[in-house]
Structure formats: structure tokens, C-alpha cells
Amino acid sequence: MTNTSTAKEIHSYVLSEEKQQALYKRILFIVSISQILGGAGLAAGGALSGVIVAGSSFPTLSLVGGMLSLLLIPVVAWQRRSKQ
């Protein structure tokens, strides 16, 4: 897509009420789903933290969190390498 066609497409969204409404609904849907999934992840993490602390202690929770964060380093490196 060239700059000219991109500018024309953007201009058509500015002038068209229907396109603005469709874009608004699409963006609202994406944001809503992201918030739902993010909130579910936070709730699961909080529940798991509670279970670990109830079964052991805060230092154990700290060690488990540290180990999990260290496990993410190779995953992120692998992800970056596969994109290049």
C-alpha cells in the first residue's frame, strides 16, 4: 500500500459515518476482549499465589516467581530469534 492510497483510505474514514462506526465497534471489541483476558490472567495468578503462600511461605513464593521469570528469558530470546 502506498502513501497515497493510505491517505485516501484514512480520508474515506473521516468522511464516512458508517466506516467510523464500524471502526469504533471493531476497536471496542478488541479492547474489551483484551481486558477480559488480561483480568482472567491476573485472577489466576493471584489465586495461585494464595495457594503457594497458604501451603508454604512468602519466601517460597518469591523463589518460585524468580525461577519462573528466569525461565522466560530463553523463551523471549527464542521468540525474538524466530522473528528475525
Secondary structure by P-SEA (a helix, b strand, c coil): ccaaaaaaaaaaaaacaaaaaaaaaaaaaaaaaaaaaaaaaaaaaaaaaaaaaaaccaaaaaaaaaaaaaaaaaaaaaaaaaac
